[in-house]
């Protein structure tokens, strides 16, 4: 069985230093905001909409993306 990955930072370090992350989807820059998820994990969250061309036809798409720091859920609560 594989061992769990430990998180190399503390919750406090994350809260003090994490910044929004720029994510580009289909050439459109968006910002994933810093977030502490309800599960206790730390990371970034992006929610938005954009248009993507499918065979020349533009379609509207909804975006929901989580970037979760592996092992952050197990960090002690402060």
N, C-alpha and C positions, 0 to 999 in steps of 0.2 A: 504494500500500500504506500502511495506517495505521501510524503510529509507536507503539512500545510506551510504555505509561504508566510513568513512573518513580515509585518509592515515595518519599514525602516525609519518611520517618523512617529511623533506623538500627535495626539489630537490638537494639543496647544500649538505645536509647530505648524500644523496644517492650517489652523484657524488664523494664525498670525501671518503666514507667508503665501498661502495659495492665492492665485490670481485667476481670472477668467481665461479660458483657453480658446484661441481662435481655431475654428473648424471650417474648412471650405467644402461645400457640397455643390457640385455641378458649377464650379466657378464663382459661387456666391459665398463670401465670408460671413460667418455667424459666430456668436460668442456663446460658449458653454460656461454657465455660471457656477461658481463654487457652491457646493451643497453637502450637507450632512443628511443622508437619507434616513427615513424612518426605521430602517433595519439597523442603523448604527454605523453603516459603512460611510466612508468619506470619498468625495470625488467631485464630479462636475455633471451638470445636467443641461441639456439643450432641448428646447421645444420651439417649433416654428413651422412655417410653410414656405414652399418655393415652387417653382415651375420647372419641369423637366420635359425635354422634347423626346417623344417616342415616334420615330419614323417621320419626323417633320410635324407631328401634332403635339402642341403643348398640353401637358397634363399637370394639374395641381397636385402636389404631394404634401402630406403632413409628416413632420420630422419629430421624433422622440428618441433621444439618445442619452444614455448614461455612460459615463466614464468612471469606473469604480476602482479605487486603489485596492489591490489584492492584499488581503490580510487585515484591512483596516477595521472590519467589523469586530474583530477580537481585541482591539485596543481597549485599555481600561477607560471607563467613563470618568470625566473630571468633575 
